[in-house]
């Protein structure tokens, strides 16, 4: 079954900032509050929450401020999407 999905589906990797966004000091804050606390644009925080593109320098900045590695603030998940067959 899964081999069929791998053959016919579209493989995609989603980068998630959930490890960062679920930190105790971030939970409950608005995007603007997170941005102010970590010197990020509000739009960047919105992108993080929506799993959209986030600038590389944002990752560097957060790792520097938190003294951590990228894997401490984000993770990657592979998903397969099955395209809709035409009629």
LINURFEN-V779928 format. One record per pair of residues at least 12 apart in sequence whose C-alpha atoms are under 7 Angstrom apart, sorted by the first residue. I is the first residue (numbers start at 1). GAP is how many residues later the second one is. D is the distance in whole Angstrom. If there is no record, write none. Layout:
i:gap:d
I:GAP:D
I:GAP:D
//
This chain:
i:gap:d
5:75:7
5:77:7
6:74:7
8:74:7
9:71:6
9:72:5
9:73:4
9:74:6
10:70:5
10:71:5
10:72:6
11:67:7
11:68:6
11:69:5
11:70:7
12:66:6
12:67:5
12:68:6
13:63:6
13:64:6
13:65:4
13:66:6
14:62:6
14:63:5
14:64:6
15:36:6
15:59:7
15:60:6
15:61:5
15:62:7
16:35:6
16:58:5
16:59:5
16:60:6
17:31:6
17:56:6
17:57:4
17:58:7
18:56:6
19:53:7
19:54:5
19:55:6
20:53:4
20:54:7
31:14:6
31:15:6
//
